[in-house]
Structure formats: C-alpha cells, structure tokens
Amino acid sequence: MTLDENTFRQVYNDFFEPVCHFLNRYTQDIQVIEDVVQEVFVALWEDYRSREITHVKTYLCHSARNRIFNYLRDAGNRMRILEDWAKAEEELRKATDCIDRNRFYLLLAEAVETLPDKCRVIFILHKEVRLSYREIALKQDISVKTVENQMTIAFRKIREYILTHADLL
C-alpha cells in the first residue's frame, strides 16, 4: 500500500471505529481506547515509508492490541506502585518517631551547609525554592545534566554526613 494524505484519511475514516471496537475486548475505557488508536494512526503516518503493509486492518488491530497490552501492563504497574506507596505511608503514620525531628532538621541543615558552594546553591534552589532541574539550569546557565549530577552529589554527601553524625540524634 502506498500512503499519501488522501489514502491516510480514507484509512483513518474506514478503520478508526472498527479498531476501537476491537480494543473494547480488552478495556471498556473509551478514552484509553481512543488514545491508543490515535497513537497507532500517528505511528502509521510517521513510519509508513519504512513498512510494507498489505493488510491494513490486520496491521492496525495488531498494533492497537500490542499498545493496549502495554498500556494495561503499565497501568497495572502504576497501581501496584501506588498501593505499595499507600502501605508505606500508612506504616509511617502508625509508627512512632524514633528520632527527635528538631535535631534531625538541625543536622540536615548542617549537612547542607557542608556542601560545596555550587552544589549547595543547586540543592537549595530545588528543595527550598522548589525550582525544577530545567529552571535551575536556565537560572544558573548550566546544563540539566549538571544539575542532576550536582543533586546526586548533594544527596550522597548529605546522607554520609547524617550517617556519620547519627549519634547526635
């Protein structure tokens, strides 16, 4: 099949609804179904030159089925992660504090003060000023990767400082 704009429109008009109905076997969430089918058509339009498609409906259904399986798998993972997080939060609420929070925050502030200047500034901009890595990169005229690296260094150094001074808690 050769695909030009008119042919694509015709394929889209002919097969959008049937592919949506096909996906209804896997989920009844119409928004998810339409999003997946839309992604399939976008991929078809973007990659049509690199594919030889003889059975369009079969191709669309297989692509849509694979994408819906990926979506459902990822949605299941998200649900499991959210459930794990909720359980952990519940356990935290039930647990009694084993440390004095005020002392911990003082120790944390000391740890931040021991960071190298550039690292400390980036850490404070992210954690206290609440800037994104991208915003920090723009503000400091550095790359986002540099911000990521500095934050990694900051977390490591803070963790080490707190662990070595844990007896103060």
Backbone bond lengths (Angstrom), bond angles and torsions (degrees), N, CA, C in turn:
res aa  C-N    CA-C-N  psi(-1)  N-CA   C-N-CA  omega(-1)  CA-C   N-CA-C  phi
1 M - - - 1.441 - - 1.526 108.75 -
2 T 1.300 116.75 131.82 1.455 120.73 171.62 1.516 106.91 -96.81
3 L 1.304 114.44 136.24 1.457 119.47 -173.53 1.518 109.44 -116.54
4 D 1.315 114.99 116.99 1.458 120.19 170.99 1.525 105.63 -119.98
5 E 1.300 116.56 -177.11 1.459 119.94 -175.50 1.528 112.36 -60.03
6 N 1.311 117.74 -43.31 1.470 120.74 -179.65 1.524 111.75 -66.47
7 T 1.318 116.17 -43.18 1.469 119.94 178.52 1.523 110.09 -63.96
8 F 1.330 116.20 -42.12 1.459 120.16 179.02 1.532 110.14 -59.90
9 R 1.325 116.64 -46.40 1.466 120.52 178.14 1.523 111.09 -56.89
10 Q 1.313 115.91 -43.86 1.461 120.51 -179.30 1.539 110.51 -64.34
11 V 1.328 116.11 -45.04 1.471 120.42 178.22 1.526 109.65 -60.75
12 Y 1.317 116.21 -45.16 1.467 121.16 179.78 1.530 109.97 -59.71
13 N 1.307 117.03 -50.22 1.470 120.79 -178.75 1.523 112.03 -63.98
14 D 1.316 117.47 -36.02 1.471 121.02 -177.72 1.530 112.75 -76.32
15 F 1.331 116.99 -33.77 1.463 118.49 -167.79 1.528 115.94 -115.91
16 F 1.323 119.33 -8.28 1.464 119.34 -178.48 1.529 110.84 -57.83
17 E 1.320 116.68 -54.65 1.472 120.61 -178.13 1.535 112.33 -63.41
18 P 1.350 119.78 -47.23 1.468 118.62 179.66 1.537 113.17 -59.57
19 V 1.314 116.90 -37.37 1.472 119.10 179.44 1.532 109.41 -69.92
20 C 1.326 117.31 -37.60 1.472 120.19 175.17 1.534 110.47 -60.11
21 H 1.312 116.59 -45.46 1.473 120.11 178.50 1.529 110.61 -62.32
22 F 1.307 117.12 -39.19 1.458 121.42 177.69 1.534 110.75 -59.01
23 L 1.327 117.14 -43.44 1.471 120.86 -178.17 1.520 112.71 -71.87
24 N 1.309 116.80 -16.12 1.455 120.42 179.33 1.533 111.43 -61.80
25 R 1.321 117.50 -18.85 1.471 121.38 175.25 1.525 111.38 -64.75
26 Y 1.321 116.75 -29.15 1.462 121.52 -171.86 1.526 112.75 -98.25
27 T 1.302 117.32 -30.17 1.464 121.99 176.59 1.516 108.26 -156.52
28 Q 1.319 116.10 151.67 1.459 119.90 177.72 1.536 110.95 -102.45
29 D 1.306 116.97 7.22 1.468 121.70 179.06 1.525 108.62 -77.88
30 I 1.316 115.58 99.37 1.466 121.15 -173.31 1.526 111.76 -61.93
31 Q 1.323 117.07 -34.84 1.469 119.83 179.59 1.529 110.47 -64.38
32 V 1.316 116.89 -44.84 1.468 121.23 178.41 1.525 109.44 -62.85
33 I 1.325 116.27 -45.04 1.467 120.68 -179.46 1.528 110.40 -58.68
34 E 1.318 116.71 -49.48 1.466 119.60 -178.60 1.529 111.87 -64.37
35 D 1.333 116.89 -37.70 1.470 119.99 177.42 1.524 111.00 -63.36
36 V 1.324 116.14 -43.63 1.461 120.17 -179.55 1.525 110.53 -64.43
37 V 1.317 117.28 -45.57 1.472 120.48 -179.45 1.527 109.59 -63.80
38 Q 1.306 116.42 -39.50 1.469 119.86 177.69 1.531 109.87 -61.26
39 E 1.321 117.48 -43.22 1.471 121.03 177.66 1.529 111.32 -60.68
40 V 1.319 116.66 -38.91 1.463 121.22 178.84 1.527 110.06 -62.09
41 F 1.321 116.73 -44.81 1.467 119.66 179.78 1.524 111.81 -68.23
42 V 1.319 117.00 -35.93 1.467 119.51 176.74 1.529 109.13 -63.47
43 A 1.331 116.36 -45.33 1.469 119.93 178.84 1.530 110.85 -62.17
44 L 1.311 116.30 -40.07 1.467 120.03 177.70 1.527 109.85 -59.80
45 W 1.313 116.99 -47.30 1.459 120.51 -178.14 1.533 110.96 -64.78
46 E 1.335 117.36 -40.88 1.463 120.91 -176.94 1.531 112.52 -72.24
47 D 1.338 117.34 -31.58 1.458 120.26 -171.82 1.527 113.80 -114.37
48 Y 1.303 118.28 11.95 1.462 118.67 -172.10 1.527 112.86 -61.90
49 R 1.334 118.04 -28.43 1.473 119.88 -178.90 1.528 111.86 -69.78
50 S 1.337 116.00 -28.49 1.458 119.03 -176.64 1.533 112.65 -91.35
51 R 1.318 117.90 2.69 1.468 121.27 -177.84 1.524 110.57 -124.39
52 E 1.286 114.27 143.89 1.464 120.34 172.19 1.529 105.28 -108.16
53 I 1.307 116.57 108.86 1.460 121.95 -175.93 1.523 108.27 -112.32
54 T 1.339 114.84 118.45 1.456 118.39 178.81 1.530 111.33 -101.35
55 H 1.326 117.35 -31.35 1.464 122.21 -179.75 1.525 108.13 -118.71
56 V 1.294 115.82 92.45 1.464 121.64 -171.75 1.523 111.97 -61.47
57 K 1.328 117.08 -48.09 1.465 119.45 -177.31 1.526 111.05 -61.76
58 T 1.315 117.11 -41.66 1.463 121.00 178.10 1.522 110.42 -62.56
59 Y 1.317 116.03 -44.97 1.463 120.46 178.70 1.529 110.53 -59.46
60 L 1.323 116.69 -47.12 1.464 120.87 -178.17 1.530 111.25 -63.94
61 C 1.320 116.99 -43.17 1.468 120.46 -179.79 1.526 111.75 -65.54
62 H 1.321 116.86 -43.04 1.469 119.90 178.38 1.526 110.56 -63.93
63 S 1.313 117.02 -44.84 1.470 120.88 179.26 1.520 110.50 -62.03
64 A 1.326 116.33 -45.11 1.464 120.72 -179.07 1.523 110.71 -65.07
65 R 1.337 117.13 -41.93 1.461 120.26 179.28 1.530 110.50 -61.72
66 N 1.331 117.12 -45.18 1.460 119.95 179.52 1.526 111.06 -62.02
67 R 1.324 116.37 -41.22 1.465 119.38 -179.49 1.533 111.37 -68.33
68 I 1.328 117.80 -37.97 1.465 119.54 179.55 1.524 109.94 -69.02
69 F 1.337 117.09 -36.06 1.468 119.71 175.30 1.524 110.24 -62.05
70 N 1.329 116.69 -44.23 1.467 120.28 177.61 1.523 110.62 -60.96
71 Y 1.327 116.40 -44.02 1.462 120.22 179.49 1.530 110.44 -61.19
72 L 1.320 116.98 -48.17 1.466 120.64 -178.06 1.525 111.04 -64.05
73 R 1.340 116.59 -39.14 1.463 120.02 176.76 1.525 110.06 -61.84
74 D 1.331 116.42 -47.46 1.459 120.73 -179.16 1.528 111.16 -66.07
75 A 1.325 117.24 -37.63 1.462 120.76 177.96 1.524 109.98 -64.52
76 G 1.338 116.15 -39.10 1.466 120.20 176.58 1.513 111.38 -63.36
77 N 1.321 116.14 -41.33 1.466 120.10 177.43 1.523 110.86 -64.21
78 R 1.338 116.69 -42.37 1.463 119.98 178.10 1.522 110.51 -60.51
79 M 1.341 116.11 -42.27 1.458 119.67 -179.06 1.529 110.34 -64.79
80 R 1.325 117.14 -42.20 1.461 120.64 178.79 1.529 110.68 -63.18
81 I 1.316 116.62 -42.53 1.467 121.00 179.31 1.524 110.14 -63.58
82 L 1.341 116.72 -43.16 1.465 119.84 178.28 1.525 111.50 -63.85
83 E 1.324 116.64 -39.73 1.465 119.53 178.11 1.520 111.13 -64.90
84 D 1.345 116.67 -42.77 1.466 120.28 177.25 1.520 110.96 -61.24
85 W 1.332 116.07 -43.02 1.458 120.35 179.60 1.532 109.96 -62.69
86 A 1.338 116.86 -44.28 1.466 120.59 -179.24 1.527 110.89 -61.91
87 K 1.331 117.05 -40.29 1.467 120.38 177.88 1.521 110.88 -63.93
88 A 1.339 116.06 -43.24 1.465 120.21 179.43 1.523 110.98 -63.51
89 E 1.333 116.66 -41.09 1.466 120.32 178.69 1.531 110.39 -64.48
90 E 1.306 116.12 -40.66 1.464 120.12 178.79 1.530 110.72 -62.98
91 E 1.321 116.23 -42.60 1.461 120.06 177.39 1.520 111.30 -62.84
92 L 1.324 116.35 -39.02 1.469 119.56 177.63 1.519 111.07 -63.18
93 R 1.320 116.88 -40.62 1.463 119.96 179.27 1.519 111.35 -66.29
94 K 1.306 116.70 -35.51 1.457 121.05 -178.69 1.521 111.86 -76.02
95 A 1.335 116.24 -30.49 1.464 120.56 -176.01 1.520 110.37 -71.33
96 T 1.325 114.94 146.56 1.467 119.38 174.18 1.510 107.73 -87.80
97 D 1.303 116.06 150.08 1.465 119.78 179.81 1.516 109.78 -66.27
98 C 1.316 114.65 128.67 1.456 120.78 178.80 1.526 111.10 -93.97
99 I 1.305 116.11 -10.72 1.458 119.89 -178.81 1.514 109.57 -130.84
100 D 1.288 115.39 158.61 1.454 121.84 175.98 1.522 107.36 -79.71
101 R 1.313 116.39 114.80 1.466 120.82 -176.33 1.525 111.79 -59.89
102 N 1.307 117.90 -41.14 1.462 120.08 -179.22 1.531 110.99 -60.90
103 R 1.322 116.34 -43.61 1.470 119.66 177.94 1.523 110.68 -64.15
104 F 1.335 115.54 -40.45 1.461 118.94 179.69 1.527 110.49 -61.19
105 Y 1.343 117.23 -46.44 1.467 119.81 -179.33 1.526 111.86 -64.57
106 L 1.308 117.42 -34.49 1.467 120.02 175.17 1.527 110.30 -65.05
107 L 1.331 116.05 -43.14 1.458 120.92 178.74 1.530 110.26 -64.44
108 L 1.310 116.69 -39.68 1.463 120.96 177.28 1.534 110.36 -62.67
109 A 1.318 116.72 -44.00 1.465 120.09 178.87 1.529 110.46 -61.99
110 E 1.337 116.87 -40.03 1.467 120.39 176.58 1.526 110.57 -62.17
111 A 1.332 116.13 -42.50 1.460 120.78 -179.54 1.526 110.54 -62.18
112 V 1.317 116.94 -42.02 1.464 120.66 179.45 1.529 109.78 -63.81
113 E 1.321 117.16 -39.33 1.468 120.91 -179.72 1.530 112.15 -65.58
114 T 1.318 117.98 -22.90 1.476 120.14 -179.74 1.527 112.28 -82.90
115 L 1.327 116.66 -9.08 1.472 119.70 -179.14 1.528 110.53 -67.63
116 P 1.322 116.86 149.60 1.470 119.50 172.72 1.535 109.10 -57.31
117 D 1.332 117.31 151.55 1.464 122.61 -172.64 1.528 113.09 -50.68
118 K 1.326 117.60 -54.85 1.462 121.76 -176.97 1.530 110.64 -60.33
119 C 1.300 115.59 -43.07 1.465 122.01 -179.24 1.531 109.78 -64.70
120 R 1.340 117.08 -43.55 1.462 121.75 -179.42 1.536 110.75 -63.53
121 V 1.317 116.69 -44.30 1.464 120.56 179.90 1.524 110.35 -60.09
122 I 1.314 116.96 -47.15 1.472 121.50 -179.64 1.524 110.41 -62.86
123 F 1.333 116.76 -43.27 1.463 120.94 179.32 1.528 110.73 -60.68
124 I 1.312 117.22 -46.08 1.466 121.53 -179.07 1.529 111.02 -66.18
125 L 1.322 116.59 -41.79 1.469 119.16 177.99 1.520 111.12 -59.67
126 H 1.325 116.25 -37.22 1.466 118.70 -178.47 1.529 111.62 -79.64
127 K 1.316 117.66 -48.79 1.466 121.03 -172.02 1.526 114.12 -83.51
128 E 1.311 117.99 -34.98 1.463 119.62 -176.50 1.529 112.35 -100.79
129 V 1.327 117.08 -42.91 1.464 120.76 -179.86 1.523 110.15 -83.06
130 R 1.337 116.05 -18.27 1.465 123.02 176.50 1.521 113.65 68.70
131 L 1.326 117.28 36.50 1.461 121.12 175.22 1.520 109.00 -85.26
132 S 1.303 116.42 147.60 1.460 120.95 175.50 1.529 108.73 -74.98
133 Y 1.318 116.21 165.45 1.463 120.31 178.10 1.531 109.96 -58.67
134 R 1.307 115.68 -39.50 1.471 120.12 -179.09 1.526 110.69 -65.15
135 E 1.338 116.24 -43.20 1.468 120.20 179.00 1.521 111.25 -63.93
136 I 1.321 115.89 -39.92 1.471 119.97 178.26 1.521 109.69 -64.04
137 A 1.332 116.50 -43.69 1.458 120.48 -179.36 1.524 110.21 -59.44
138 L 1.312 117.04 -44.14 1.466 120.54 178.82 1.521 111.11 -64.93
139 K 1.320 116.36 -44.71 1.470 121.33 -177.45 1.525 111.66 -65.90
140 Q 1.330 117.04 -37.77 1.468 121.54 -176.82 1.531 112.60 -93.68
141 D 1.329 116.57 -3.84 1.466 122.26 -179.09 1.537 111.29 58.54
142 I 1.347 113.61 48.99 1.462 121.65 177.11 1.521 107.98 -134.56
143 S 1.318 116.61 172.85 1.464 119.44 179.95 1.531 110.45 -82.17
144 V 1.326 115.25 158.68 1.462 120.66 176.17 1.523 109.56 -62.12
145 K 1.331 117.30 -36.11 1.463 121.66 179.04 1.531 110.44 -61.89
146 T 1.318 117.04 -38.16 1.465 120.64 177.41 1.525 109.97 -64.31
147 V 1.325 116.37 -41.22 1.471 120.10 177.30 1.524 109.42 -61.21
148 E 1.322 116.85 -45.82 1.470 120.64 178.88 1.521 110.75 -58.64
149 N 1.325 116.75 -46.04 1.467 120.77 -179.62 1.524 111.30 -63.12
150 Q 1.320 117.30 -42.54 1.465 120.78 179.92 1.530 111.05 -65.65
151 M 1.328 117.11 -37.89 1.471 120.09 177.54 1.532 110.61 -66.69
152 T 1.316 117.23 -38.55 1.463 120.50 176.42 1.521 110.47 -61.76
153 I 1.320 116.09 -44.62 1.467 120.78 177.73 1.525 109.71 -61.67
154 A 1.329 116.98 -44.86 1.464 120.87 -179.03 1.528 110.89 -59.94
155 F 1.319 117.33 -48.10 1.463 120.11 -179.88 1.526 111.40 -60.75
156 R 1.332 115.93 -42.74 1.465 119.19 -179.89 1.524 111.10 -63.37
157 K 1.322 117.33 -47.18 1.458 121.13 -177.89 1.531 111.67 -66.80
158 I 1.320 117.20 -39.15 1.468 120.55 177.86 1.526 110.19 -64.14
159 R 1.328 115.88 -45.38 1.466 120.28 179.33 1.530 110.34 -59.86
160 E 1.345 116.87 -45.96 1.462 120.87 179.23 1.523 110.95 -61.32
161 Y 1.330 116.86 -43.56 1.461 120.70 -179.17 1.522 110.55 -61.83
162 I 1.315 116.74 -46.71 1.465 120.27 -178.65 1.529 111.06 -64.64
163 L 1.338 116.46 -41.65 1.465 119.47 179.47 1.525 111.77 -63.99
164 T 1.317 117.12 -38.11 1.471 119.36 -178.86 1.523 111.65 -77.40
165 H 1.324 117.33 -18.09 1.462 120.52 179.54 1.532 111.93 -114.16
166 A 1.327 116.81 19.58 1.470 121.41 -177.08 1.518 112.28 -62.56
167 D 1.313 117.73 -24.42 1.462 120.26 179.95 1.534 111.50 -65.66
168 L 1.313 118.24 -17.82 1.458 122.48 177.81 1.523 112.19 -77.76
169 L 1.296 116.23 -13.41 1.463 119.75 179.01 1.494 107.92 -82.99
